[in-house]
């Protein structure tokens, strides 16, 4: 039962979850290696801000590739 539910969840939200994780990792890495040395950049000044924004952009980007259901 749990395995079937997991398959359904992954089929429905898999791309979104992957995008969120990849975007969060990318946002953190951006803060870590590029960042903002002066602290005047609102997104890149803290690791939390860049991680959240990266997750949002990654989730939006990958979820846009989800196939739409066709209704006849």
N, C-alpha and C positions, 0 to 999 in steps of 0.2 A: 504494500500500500504506500509506504513512504517513498519507495523508489519510483513508483508511477507519478506521485505528486511532484517529486523532484524533476522528473522529465518534463512534466507539464509546465512547471515554473521556469525551467531553463529555456524551454521553447518559447515561452511568452516574454520573459524578461532577461534572457541571456545576453543579448547584445547591449542592453542598457547597463547591466551589471559589469560587463567587461569594459565598457566605455567609462563608467564611473571609476573603476579601479585603475585603468590605464591613465585616465586624465588626472586622477589624484596623484599618482606616482610622477607623472610628467610635471604637474604643478609644483610638487615638492622639489623635484630635481631642478626645475627652473629657479626656484627661490635659492636653492643651495649653491648652484654654480653660476648663475647670472645675477639674480637678485637686484637689490637696490641698496647701494652702500650709504646713501645719504638718509634714507628713511622717508623720503618725500613721496615715494611711489605708493599709492594706497593699496595696490594689489600685491606687489612684490616685496613690500616692506616686512611682512610677517609670513612665517611658513603656513599659518592657518589660512590666511587670505588666498595665497597662491594655490594651496592644495584644494580649497573649496571651489575656486574658480576653475581650476584645471579639471576637477571632477565634473562640474557642470558642463563645461565645453565638451569634454570627452563623452559624457552621457548623451548629450544632444547630438553630437556628431555620429556616434555609432548607432543610436536608436533611429536615425533617419534612414538607415539601410534596411529596416524591417519591412518585409513584404506586406502589402495591404491585402486584406481579405477581398475576394471577388464575390460580389453578390449578383446573381442572375435574375 
